[in-house]
Every structure is written in structure tokens, then in C-alpha cells.
Amino acid sequence: MKHRKNFQTWAITFLMAVAIQVSAQNNGPVSKWEKSIASFEQHDQKNSIQKGGNLFIGSSSFTIWRDVQEYFPGRKITNRGFGGSQTSDLWQFRDRLILPYEPSQVIIYVGENDIAAEESPRQVVGEGIELIEWVISNFPEARVAFVSMKPSLKRWHLKDQMQEANKKYEKYARKNDNVNYINVWDAMLGDDGTPRKDIFLEDGLHMNKNGYAIWQSIFDPFLK
């Protein structure tokens, strides 16, 4: 009986270890964003959710735009950008990121980190379109505005891949009535055709207030 009990204990322990390993594999790299998503939910529990407004989702160019509401007074803005997220991360958390807000418009900025992780423009755009069409299927009256990948000092060597993806998104938006393409690329270049140095933080990747002022003027006509 003692040996049988020991075997049962060992079996349970083994199965639990396997379950934990499988769970980790299924969650993959996106599990690192769980705390970010949970923090949004905790905030929403303490504050009333703005429904029917403009929902910003995407990577760090949105994350650090913490005062985005001040740039667009009179508009309902909810910013749910998180870290160095990729398109697959937005897809993984789509229910929790989008559904609670019942948005009239979703503004998406993502793709830079995908390209930096050596995903092809075709793969990046394919994932992005899947997300866009999921939004529209859940909110048929809503619009989706996809923001072009921005040029930056740090990732200028990736400009060709980024522009290839941008052009694919632009082409897709022209064929879909519910989708707008917001081009921020051209306005962020200087007279020499390279990224303006005065609109970036020291890391050469993220923008300062000058950069966001450019985005403000470009975004304004698209926001509801």
C-alpha cells in the first residue's frame, strides 16, 4: 500500500509538472504582457469605462503617449498601448483590450517590433488585417484607423521592410470602407529624406513632444 501511495503521489506531481509546462508553452512570449493587461482591468474597475469613443491600441509609441487626451480635447480617448508589443500580442489579448470599450473607432499602431523581430512585411500585414477584420466583425458600425509605421533614427536600416508593409496597409484601407490609413511617415522626415532628429528622445526610437505634435495634426481629422 505504501508503494502504491508513493506511486500515486509521484504520478500527480508528474502530471502537474507537465500541465505547467504545456501551459507555459501555450502562452508563449505574450504571457509577459499579462501584468500590463491586468493593470488596465484594475484601472477600469476603479474608474468608469469610456464606451463608444476612440480606442488606441498598440505598442510603445502609444504607451508613452500618456497625455494623449490633452492633445484631443473634447474627444473620448482611451489609450491601451502596452510596451514593446507585436501584432500577435494584440491578437492574444483582443477580447480584453477591445470588447469592454465598445469603441466607435479603434486606432492601431503596431508592426515596428514585428519587423525588428525579423517578421516579413507580408506576415506582419496578414496578422494586422486579421485583427482589423475581427474588430469590424464585432463592431460593424465602428471604424478602424491603422497608423503607418513611423521612421526612426534607431530603425532606419529597416525602412524598406516598414515601407513595404505600410504600402500594403494603405492598399488594403483603400479597398475597405470601414478602414482608414493614417500616414505619419512622410511628415516625420526632414528635407534630406531621413528622420528628423528633433522629434525623438535620446534612444532614437521613441518620440518627444515635437513628434507627438506632428501626430496630433495628422490624427485630428480621423478622430470621432
C-alpha positions as CSV (number, residue, x, y, z in Angstrom):
1,M,0.0,0.0,0.0
2,K,2.9,2.3,0.9
3,H,4.5,1.8,-2.6
4,R,1.1,2.4,-4.3
5,K,0.6,5.6,-2.4
6,N,4.1,6.8,-3.3
7,F,3.4,6.0,-6.9
8,Q,0.2,8.0,-6.8
9,T,2.0,11.0,-5.3
10,W,4.7,10.7,-7.9
11,A,2.1,10.5,-10.7
12,I,0.2,13.5,-9.5
13,T,3.4,15.5,-9.2
14,F,4.5,14.5,-12.7
15,L,1.1,15.4,-14.3
16,M,1.1,18.8,-12.6
17,A,4.6,19.5,-13.9
18,V,3.5,18.5,-17.4
19,A,0.4,20.7,-17.2
20,I,2.5,23.7,-16.1
21,Q,5.0,23.2,-18.9
22,V,2.2,22.9,-21.5
23,S,0.5,26.0,-20.2
24,A,3.8,27.9,-20.4
25,Q,4.3,26.7,-24.0
26,N,0.7,27.7,-25.0
27,N,1.1,31.2,-23.5
28,G,4.4,31.7,-25.2
29,P,6.1,35.1,-25.1
30,V,2.9,37.0,-24.8
31,S,2.5,36.0,-21.2
32,K,4.9,38.7,-20.2
33,W,2.2,41.3,-21.0
34,E,-0.3,39.8,-18.6
35,K,0.6,42.4,-15.9
36,S,0.0,45.2,-18.4
37,I,-3.4,43.9,-19.4
38,A,-4.4,43.2,-15.8
39,S,-3.4,46.8,-14.8
40,F,-5.8,48.1,-17.5
41,E,-8.6,46.0,-16.0
42,Q,-7.8,47.1,-12.5
43,H,-7.9,50.7,-13.6
44,D,-11.3,50.1,-15.2
45,Q,-12.7,48.5,-12.1
46,K,-11.9,51.7,-10.2
47,N,-12.9,54.1,-12.9
48,S,-15.9,54.3,-15.3
49,I,-15.1,52.9,-18.7
50,Q,-15.5,55.3,-21.6
51,K,-17.6,53.5,-24.2
52,G,-18.2,54.5,-27.7
53,G,-15.0,56.5,-28.1
54,N,-11.7,56.3,-29.8
55,L,-9.7,53.3,-28.5
56,F,-5.9,53.4,-29.0
57,I,-4.2,50.0,-29.0
58,G,-0.6,49.1,-30.0
59,S,3.0,49.3,-28.9
60,S,5.2,51.8,-27.1
61,S,4.6,54.8,-29.3
62,F,1.1,54.7,-27.8
63,T,2.2,53.5,-24.4
64,I,4.3,56.6,-23.6
65,W,1.7,59.0,-25.1
66,R,0.2,59.2,-21.6
67,D,-1.3,62.6,-22.1
68,V,-2.9,61.8,-25.4
69,Q,-6.3,63.0,-24.1
70,E,-4.9,66.5,-23.7
71,Y,-3.9,66.6,-27.4
72,F,-7.6,66.0,-28.4
73,P,-9.8,67.9,-26.0
74,G,-13.5,67.2,-26.5
75,R,-12.9,63.7,-27.9
76,K,-13.2,60.5,-25.9
77,I,-9.8,58.8,-25.9
78,T,-8.9,55.6,-24.2
79,N,-5.2,54.6,-24.5
80,R,-4.4,50.9,-24.2
81,G,-1.0,50.7,-25.8
82,F,1.4,48.4,-24.0
83,G,5.2,48.0,-24.0
84,G,7.0,46.6,-27.0
85,S,4.0,44.6,-28.1
86,Q,3.7,42.9,-31.5
87,T,0.6,42.3,-33.6
88,S,0.4,38.7,-32.2
89,D,0.2,40.2,-28.7
90,L,-2.8,42.4,-29.6
91,W,-4.4,39.4,-31.1
92,Q,-3.8,37.3,-28.0
93,F,-5.5,39.9,-25.8
94,R,-8.1,41.2,-28.2
95,D,-11.1,40.3,-26.1
96,R,-9.8,42.1,-23.0
97,L,-8.2,45.0,-24.9
98,I,-11.2,45.9,-27.1
99,L,-14.5,44.4,-26.2
100,P,-15.1,46.2,-22.9
101,Y,-14.9,49.6,-24.5
102,E,-17.4,49.1,-27.3
103,P,-15.4,51.6,-29.4
104,S,-16.7,53.7,-32.2
105,Q,-13.2,53.7,-33.6
106,V,-10.1,51.6,-32.9
107,I,-6.7,53.3,-33.7
108,I,-3.9,50.8,-34.1
109,Y,-0.2,51.4,-34.0
110,V,1.8,48.2,-34.3
111,G,4.3,46.4,-36.6
112,E,7.6,48.1,-35.8
113,N,8.5,45.5,-33.3
114,D,7.4,42.7,-35.6
115,I,9.7,43.9,-38.4
116,A,12.5,44.3,-35.8
117,A,11.9,40.7,-34.8
118,E,12.6,39.7,-38.5
119,E,9.0,39.0,-39.5
120,S,8.3,39.6,-43.2
121,P,6.1,42.6,-44.2
122,R,3.7,40.0,-45.7
123,Q,3.4,38.2,-42.4
124,V,3.0,41.4,-40.4
125,V,0.3,42.8,-42.6
126,G,-1.5,39.4,-42.7
127,E,-1.7,39.4,-38.9
128,G,-2.8,43.0,-38.8
129,I,-5.6,42.5,-41.3
130,E,-6.8,39.6,-39.3
131,L,-7.1,41.8,-36.3
132,I,-8.8,44.6,-38.2
133,E,-11.4,42.3,-39.6
134,W,-12.0,40.8,-36.2
135,V,-12.7,44.3,-34.8
136,I,-15.1,45.1,-37.7
137,S,-16.9,41.7,-37.3
138,N,-17.6,42.5,-33.6
139,F,-18.4,46.2,-34.1
140,P,-19.8,46.6,-37.7
141,E,-20.6,50.3,-37.2
142,A,-17.1,51.1,-35.9
143,R,-14.2,52.3,-37.9
144,V,-10.6,51.2,-37.7
145,A,-7.7,53.6,-38.3
146,F,-4.3,51.9,-38.9
147,V,-1.3,54.2,-38.3
148,S,1.6,53.7,-40.6
149,M,4.9,52.5,-39.0
150,K,7.0,55.6,-38.3
151,P,10.5,56.2,-39.5
152,S,13.0,56.4,-36.6
153,L,16.7,57.0,-36.2
154,K,17.3,53.7,-34.5
155,R,15.5,51.5,-37.0
156,W,16.2,53.4,-40.2
157,H,18.0,50.3,-41.5
158,L,14.6,48.6,-41.6
159,K,12.9,51.4,-43.6
160,D,12.4,49.3,-46.7
161,Q,10.6,46.5,-44.9
162,M,8.5,49.0,-43.0
163,Q,7.5,50.9,-46.1
164,E,6.6,47.7,-47.9
165,A,4.2,46.9,-45.0
166,N,2.9,50.4,-44.9
167,K,2.1,50.3,-48.6
168,K,0.2,47.0,-48.2
169,Y,-1.8,48.5,-45.4
170,E,-2.6,51.6,-47.4
171,K,-3.8,49.5,-50.3
172,Y,-5.9,47.4,-48.1
173,A,-7.5,50.5,-46.5
174,R,-8.4,52.0,-49.9
175,K,-10.5,48.9,-50.6
176,N,-12.4,48.8,-47.3
177,D,-14.9,51.4,-46.3
178,N,-14.5,50.8,-42.6
179,V,-10.7,51.3,-42.6
180,N,-8.6,54.4,-42.7
181,Y,-4.8,54.5,-43.2
182,I,-3.1,57.3,-41.3
183,N,0.3,58.1,-42.8
184,V,2.7,59.5,-40.3
185,W,5.9,58.5,-42.3
186,D,6.3,61.4,-44.6
187,A,5.8,64.2,-42.1
188,M,8.5,62.8,-39.8
189,L,11.2,63.1,-42.4
190,G,13.5,66.1,-42.8
191,D,14.5,67.8,-46.1
192,D,17.2,65.3,-46.6
193,G,14.7,62.4,-46.6
194,T,15.8,60.9,-43.3
195,P,14.1,61.0,-39.9
196,R,14.1,64.4,-38.1
197,K,16.5,64.3,-35.1
198,D,14.5,66.9,-33.2
199,I,11.4,64.8,-32.7
200,F,13.0,61.8,-30.9
201,L,14.1,61.0,-27.4
202,E,17.7,60.1,-26.8
203,D,17.1,56.5,-27.7
204,G,16.4,57.5,-31.3
205,L,13.3,55.3,-31.3
206,H,10.6,57.0,-29.2
207,M,9.2,60.4,-29.8
208,N,9.3,63.6,-27.7
209,K,6.6,66.3,-27.6
210,N,7.7,67.6,-31.1
211,G,7.0,64.2,-32.5
212,Y,3.6,63.9,-30.9
213,A,2.7,67.4,-32.1
214,I,3.1,66.0,-35.6
215,W,0.9,63.1,-34.8
216,Q,-1.7,65.3,-33.3
217,S,-2.1,67.3,-36.5
218,I,-2.3,64.2,-38.6
219,F,-4.6,62.2,-36.3
220,D,-7.1,65.1,-35.7
221,P,-9.2,64.7,-38.9
222,F,-9.6,61.0,-38.3
223,L,-10.8,61.0,-34.7
224,K,-14.5,61.0,-33.8
